[in-house]
Amino acid sequence: MRGVCTHVLSFGTACKIEKLKHDPISHDSKIVEGYSEKLFRVRVGDYRILYEVDYNGNLIGIIKIDKRSRVY
């Protein structure tokens, strides 16, 4: 059962990152407060993806992917 959960998490995370490539500030993205840089977060189940957007270079930098309790 553990392998199935890991596979689903990986697939869901990969799909979300793929969507962020096309729309980095989607309707479910939120700004993370308390950081000097503009940092965004998006939810994937119990996990959060923290990322930043470089508009000049058309890049998304993934900072961290972890459970909500450990990501901040």
N, CA, C and O atoms as a MOPAC input file, in Angstrom:
PM7 MOZYME 1SCF
protein

 N      0.82400 1    -1.20100 1     0.00000 1
 C      0.00000 1     0.00000 1     0.00000 1
 C      0.86200 1     1.25700 1     0.00000 1
 O      0.48400 1     2.26500 1    -0.59700 1
 N      2.00100 1     1.21000 1     0.65300 1
 C      2.87000 1     2.38600 1     0.72100 1
 C      3.30000 1     2.84200 1    -0.66900 1
 O      3.33400 1     4.04600 1    -0.92700 1
 N      3.62500 1     1.93400 1    -1.55800 1
 C      4.03900 1     2.28000 1    -2.91200 1
 C      2.94800 1     2.99800 1    -3.68800 1
 O      3.23100 1     3.90500 1    -4.47100 1
 N      1.70800 1     2.59600 1    -3.47400 1
 C      0.58800 1     3.23700 1    -4.15400 1
 C      0.45000 1     4.68500 1    -3.70100 1
 O      0.26000 1     5.57800 1    -4.52700 1
 N      0.54300 1     4.92300 1    -2.40300 1
 C      0.42900 1     6.29400 1    -1.88500 1
 C      1.55600 1     7.17300 1    -2.42000 1
 O      1.32100 1     8.31900 1    -2.80200 1
 N      2.76000 1     6.64900 1    -2.44800 1
 C      3.89600 1     7.40500 1    -2.95600 1
 C      3.69900 1     7.71700 1    -4.43000 1
 O      4.00100 1     8.82600 1    -4.87200 1
 N      3.19800 1     6.76000 1    -5.19700 1
 C      2.97000 1     6.96800 1    -6.62500 1
 C      1.92700 1     8.05300 1    -6.85600 1
 O      2.11200 1     8.91700 1    -7.71300 1
 N      0.84400 1     8.01600 1    -6.10800 1
 C     -0.20700 1     9.02400 1    -6.25900 1
 C      0.32000 1    10.40400 1    -5.88800 1
 O      0.03400 1    11.38100 1    -6.58100 1
 N      1.08200 1    10.49500 1    -4.80800 1
 C      1.65500 1    11.77800 1    -4.40700 1
 C      2.57600 1    12.30400 1    -5.49800 1
 O      2.51200 1    13.48100 1    -5.85400 1
 N      3.42300 1    11.44900 1    -6.02400 1
 C      4.35400 1    11.86400 1    -7.07000 1
 C      3.61100 1    12.32400 1    -8.31100 1
 O      3.96900 1    13.34400 1    -8.90000 1
 N      2.59300 1    11.60000 1    -8.71700 1
 C      1.82500 1    11.96400 1    -9.90100 1
 C      1.08800 1    13.28000 1    -9.68900 1
 O      1.09600 1    14.14400 1   -10.56700 1
 N      0.45000 1    13.43900 1    -8.52800 1
 C     -0.26800 1    14.67900 1    -8.22800 1
 C      0.65600 1    15.87300 1    -8.16200 1
 O      0.32200 1    16.95500 1    -8.64500 1
 N      1.82000 1    15.67800 1    -7.56300 1
 C      2.80700 1    16.75200 1    -7.47000 1
 C      3.33000 1    17.11600 1    -8.85300 1
 O      3.45200 1    18.29700 1    -9.17900 1
 N      3.63800 1    16.12100 1    -9.66000 1
 C      4.13500 1    16.37400 1   -11.01800 1
 C      3.08800 1    17.09700 1   -11.85500 1
 O      3.42500 1    18.00900 1   -12.61000 1
 N      1.83700 1    16.70600 1   -11.73300 1
 C      0.75600 1    17.37500 1   -12.47400 1
 C      0.62800 1    18.82900 1   -12.04600 1
 O      0.45300 1    19.70800 1   -12.89000 1
 N      0.71300 1    19.09100 1   -10.75500 1
 C      0.58600 1    20.46600 1   -10.25400 1
 C      1.74600 1    21.32600 1   -10.74700 1
 O      1.53900 1    22.47200 1   -11.14600 1
 N      2.95500 1    20.79000 1   -10.72500 1
 C      4.11600 1    21.53700 1   -11.21100 1
 C      3.97400 1    21.81400 1   -12.70500 1
 O      4.31700 1    22.90200 1   -13.16900 1
 N      3.47900 1    20.85300 1   -13.44900 1
 C      3.25400 1    21.05000 1   -14.88800 1
 C      2.24400 1    22.17600 1   -15.12400 1
 O      2.42000 1    22.98500 1   -16.03500 1
 N      1.19600 1    22.23200 1   -14.31500 1
 C      0.20300 1    23.31100 1   -14.43500 1
 C      0.81200 1    24.66000 1   -14.07000 1
 O      0.49100 1    25.67500 1   -14.68700 1
 N      1.69200 1    24.67200 1   -13.06700 1
 C      2.33900 1    25.92400 1   -12.67000 1
 C      3.23100 1    26.47300 1   -13.77600 1
 O      3.41700 1    27.68600 1   -13.87500 1
 N      3.78500 1    25.59500 1   -14.60900 1
 C      4.61000 1    26.05400 1   -15.73000 1
 C      3.81400 1    26.95900 1   -16.66500 1
 O      4.35600 1    27.90500 1   -17.23800 1
 N      2.53500 1    26.66400 1   -16.81300 1
 C      1.69200 1    27.42100 1   -17.73700 1
 C      0.95600 1    28.56900 1   -17.05800 1
 O      0.61700 1    29.56100 1   -17.70300 1
 N      0.70900 1    28.43800 1   -15.76800 1
 C     -0.01000 1    29.46800 1   -15.00900 1
 C      0.58500 1    29.53200 1   -13.60100 1
 O      0.03200 1    28.94300 1   -12.67200 1
 N      1.72000 1    30.24700 1   -13.43100 1
 C      2.42000 1    30.22200 1   -12.14100 1
 C      1.65200 1    30.85000 1   -10.98500 1
 O      1.89100 1    30.50000 1    -9.82900 1
 N      0.74600 1    31.75800 1   -11.26900 1
 C     -0.05900 1    32.36600 1   -10.21100 1
 C     -1.51100 1    31.96000 1   -10.45200 1
 O     -2.34800 1    32.78400 1   -10.82100 1
 N     -1.79000 1    30.69200 1   -10.24000 1
 C     -3.13300 1    30.17200 1   -10.48000 1
 C     -4.07600 1    30.56800 1    -9.34800 1
 O     -3.65000 1    31.13400 1    -8.34100 1
 N     -5.33500 1    30.26900 1    -9.52100 1
 C     -6.34400 1    30.65900 1    -8.52500 1
 C     -6.13400 1    29.99000 1    -7.17000 1
 O     -6.59000 1    30.51000 1    -6.15200 1
 N     -5.45500 1    28.84900 1    -7.14000 1
 C     -5.24100 1    28.17300 1    -5.85400 1
 C     -3.86000 1    28.44200 1    -5.25300 1
 O     -3.50100 1    27.84000 1    -4.24100 1
 N     -3.08300 1    29.33900 1    -5.86600 1
 C     -1.79400 1    29.75300 1    -5.30500 1
 C     -1.99900 1    30.86400 1    -4.29100 1
 O     -2.87800 1    31.71100 1    -4.45000 1
 N     -1.18800 1    30.85400 1    -3.25700 1
 C     -1.27100 1    31.89600 1    -2.23800 1
 C      0.13700 1    32.40400 1    -1.93300 1
 O      1.11300 1    31.66100 1    -2.03600 1
 N      0.22700 1    33.68100 1    -1.55600 1
 C      1.50400 1    34.25500 1    -1.15400 1
 C      1.80900 1    33.81500 1     0.27100 1
 O      0.93400 1    33.85400 1     1.13500 1
 N      3.04000 1    33.39800 1     0.51800 1
 C      3.47500 1    32.99600 1     1.85500 1
 C      3.96000 1    34.24300 1     2.57700 1
 O      4.86400 1    34.92700 1     2.09800 1
 N      3.37600 1    34.53700 1     3.70600 1
 C      3.73200 1    35.71800 1     4.49400 1
 C      5.01200 1    35.47400 1     5.28700 1
 O      5.31200 1    34.33900 1     5.65800 1
 N      5.76100 1    36.53800 1     5.54500 1
 C      6.91700 1    36.45700 1     6.42300 1
 C      8.24100 1    36.17900 1     5.73400 1
 O      9.24700 1    35.95100 1     6.40600 1
 N      8.26400 1    36.19200 1     4.41600 1
 C      9.50900 1    35.98000 1     3.67700 1
 C      9.85400 1    37.25200 1     2.92200 1
 O      8.96100 1    37.97400 1     2.47900 1
 N     11.15000 1    37.53200 1     2.77000 1
 C     11.56400 1    38.76000 1     2.08900 1
 C     11.26700 1    38.68800 1     0.59300 1
 O     10.88500 1    39.69000 1    -0.01000 1
 N     11.43700 1    37.53600 1     0.00200 1
 C     11.12500 1    37.35300 1    -1.41400 1
 C      9.65300 1    36.98800 1    -1.55000 1
 O      9.03300 1    36.50500 1    -0.60300 1
 N      9.10600 1    37.21900 1    -2.72400 1
 C      7.72200 1    36.84100 1    -2.97000 1
 C      7.67500 1    35.33100 1    -3.18900 1
 O      8.06800 1    34.82600 1    -4.24100 1
 N      7.19500 1    34.63700 1    -2.19000 1
 C      7.14200 1    33.18700 1    -2.19300 1
 C      5.68400 1    32.76300 1    -2.25700 1
 O      4.83600 1    33.31800 1    -1.55800 1
 N      5.39500 1    31.77600 1    -3.10000 1
 C      4.03600 1    31.28800 1    -3.26300 1
 C      3.95500 1    29.86100 1    -2.76100 1
 O      4.96100 1    29.16200 1    -2.63700 1
 N      2.72900 1    29.44900 1    -2.47500 1
 C      2.49600 1    28.06100 1    -2.09500 1
 C      1.25100 1    27.56700 1    -2.80200 1
 O      0.33400 1    28.32900 1    -3.11000 1
 N      1.24700 1    26.28700 1    -3.04400 1
 C      0.07900 1    25.63900 1    -3.61000 1
 C     -0.07100 1    24.29000 1    -2.91100 1
 O      0.91700 1    23.65600 1    -2.53900 1
 N     -1.29500 1    23.87100 1    -2.74300 1
 C     -1.59200 1    22.65200 1    -1.99400 1
 C     -1.76400 1    21.46400 1    -2.93900 1
 O     -2.38500 1    21.57800 1    -3.99600 1
 N     -1.20500 1    20.33100 1    -2.54100 1
 C     -1.42300 1    19.06000 1    -3.23100 1
 C     -1.71200 1    18.03700 1    -2.14300 1
 O     -0.79000 1    17.44700 1    -1.58000 1
 N     -2.97900 1    17.82700 1    -1.84900 1
 C     -3.35800 1    16.93500 1    -0.75400 1
 C     -2.88300 1    17.48600 1     0.57300 1
 O     -3.16700 1    18.63700 1     0.90400 1
 N     -2.15400 1    16.67100 1     1.34500 1
 C     -1.59900 1    17.10700 1     2.63200 1
 C     -0.26400 1    17.82500 1     2.47000 1
 O      0.32900 1    18.26800 1     3.45400 1
 N      0.20200 1    17.94000 1     1.25300 1
 C      1.51300 1    18.53000 1     0.98000 1
 C      1.38200 1    19.95000 1     0.44300 1
 O      0.33600 1    20.34700 1    -0.07100 1
 N      2.47400 1    20.70300 1     0.57700 1
 C      2.54400 1    22.05700 1     0.03300 1
 C      3.78500 1    22.14800 1    -0.84500 1
 O      4.83100 1    21.57900 1    -0.53200 1
 N      3.64900 1    22.87100 1    -1.94100 1
 C      4.78500 1    23.18800 1    -2.80600 1
 C      5.07300 1    24.66300 1    -2.61400 1
 O      4.21600 1    25.50000 1    -2.89900 1
 N      6.26100 1    24.99700 1    -2.13700 1
 C      6.68800 1    26.39000 1    -2.02400 1
 C      7.53200 1    26.70900 1    -3.24700 1
 O      8.43700 1    25.95400 1    -3.60200 1
 N      7.23000 1    27.83700 1    -3.89300 1
 C      7.96000 1    28.18100 1    -5.10600 1
 C      8.02000 1    29.68500 1    -5.29100 1
 O      7.24800 1    30.43600 1    -4.69400 1
 N      8.95700 1    30.10900 1    -6.13500 1
 C      9.07800 1    31.51000 1    -6.49900 1
 C      9.01500 1    31.61000 1    -8.01700 1
 O      9.30300 1    30.64600 1    -8.72600 1
 N      8.63900 1    32.78100 1    -8.50400 1
 C      8.48400 1    32.99200 1    -9.93800 1
 C      9.46900 1    34.06500 1   -10.38400 1
 O      9.52700 1    35.15100 1    -9.80800 1
 N     10.23900 1    33.74600 1   -11.41400 1
 C     11.13300 1    34.71500 1   -12.05300 1
 C     10.48700 1    35.10200 1   -13.37700 1
 O     10.59200 1    34.38400 1   -14.37200 1
 N      9.82000 1    36.24700 1   -13.36800 1
 C      9.08600 1    36.67600 1   -14.55600 1
 C     10.02700 1    37.04700 1   -15.70000 1
 O      9.67700 1    36.86500 1   -16.86600 1
 N     11.20900 1    37.56300 1   -15.38700 1
 C     12.16100 1    37.96500 1   -16.43100 1
 C     12.69800 1    36.75900 1   -17.20000 1
 O     12.84200 1    36.80500 1   -18.42200 1
 N     12.98400 1    35.70600 1   -16.48800 1
 C     13.53800 1    34.51400 1   -17.11700 1
 C     12.51000 1    33.44200 1   -17.41400 1
 O     12.86000 1    32.36200 1   -17.89000 1
 N     11.23600 1    33.72700 1   -17.13700 1
 C     10.16600 1    32.74200 1   -17.31000 1
 C     10.49400 1    31.42800 1   -16.60100 1
 O     10.40100 1    30.34900 1   -17.18800 1
 N     10.87800 1    31.54000 1   -15.33100 1
 C     11.25800 1    30.37100 1   -14.55000 1
 C     10.41900 1    30.25400 1   -13.28900 1
 O      9.95200 1    31.25000 1   -12.73500 1
 N     10.23900 1    29.02100 1   -12.85100 1
 C      9.62600 1    28.74000 1   -11.55900 1
 C     10.67200 1    27.98800 1   -10.74500 1
 O     11.17500 1    26.95200 1   -11.18000 1
 N     10.99800 1    28.50600 1    -9.56900 1
 C     11.95400 1    27.83900 1    -8.68800 1
 C     11.22600 1    27.13600 1    -7.56300 1
 O     10.61000 1    27.78600 1    -6.71800 1
 N     11.29000 1    25.81600 1    -7.54100 1
 C     10.67300 1    25.04100 1    -6.46500 1
 C     11.60800 1    25.11600 1    -5.26000 1
 O     12.75400 1    24.67100 1    -5.32400 1
 N     11.11300 1    25.67700 1    -4.17500 1
 C     11.90700 1    25.83900 1    -2.95900 1
 C     11.82600 1    24.59800 1    -2.07800 1
 O     12.84100 1    24.10500 1    -1.58600 1
 N     10.60100 1    24.09800 1    -1.88500 1
 C     10.43400 1    22.96200 1    -0.98400 1
 C      9.10200 1    22.29100 1    -1.26500 1
 O      8.12100 1    22.95300 1    -1.60400 1
 N      9.07300 1    20.97300 1    -1.12100 1
 C      7.83800 1    20.18800 1    -1.17500 1
 C      7.83400 1    19.32600 1     0.07100 1
 O      8.72700 1    18.50200 1     0.27300 1
 N      6.81500 1    19.52100 1     0.91200 1
 C      6.76100 1    18.75100 1     2.15600 1
 C      5.34900 1    18.83200 1     2.72600 1
 O      4.49900 1    19.56200 1     2.21600 1
 N      5.11800 1    18.07400 1     3.78900 1
 C      3.83000 1    18.14900 1     4.47300 1
 C      3.64400 1    19.52800 1     5.08100 1
 O      4.61900 1    20.20600 1     5.40500 1
 N      2.42500 1    19.93300 1     5.23300 1
 C      2.10400 1    21.26400 1     5.74200 1
 C      2.76900 1    21.53600 1     7.08500 1
 O      3.26100 1    22.63800 1     7.32400 1
 N      2.78500 1    20.55000 1     7.94900 1
 C      3.34000 1    20.74000 1     9.29500 1
 C      4.85000 1    20.98300 1     9.28600 1
 O      5.39700 1    21.51600 1    10.25200 1
 N      5.52500 1    20.59700 1     8.20200 1
 C      6.98300 1    20.73500 1     8.15100 1
 C      7.47500 1    21.75100 1     7.12800 1
 O      8.66200 1    22.07700 1     7.11500 1
 N      6.61000 1    22.24900 1     6.28500 1
 C      7.07300 1    23.04800 1     5.15100 1
 C      7.42600 1    24.48100 1     5.52800 1
 O      8.27700 1    25.09400 1     4.88400 1
 N      6.78600 1    25.02500 1     6.55900 1
 C      7.00700 1    26.44300 1     6.87000 1
 C      8.11600 1    26.56700 1     7.84500 1
 O      8.46700 1    27.67800 1     8.24200 1

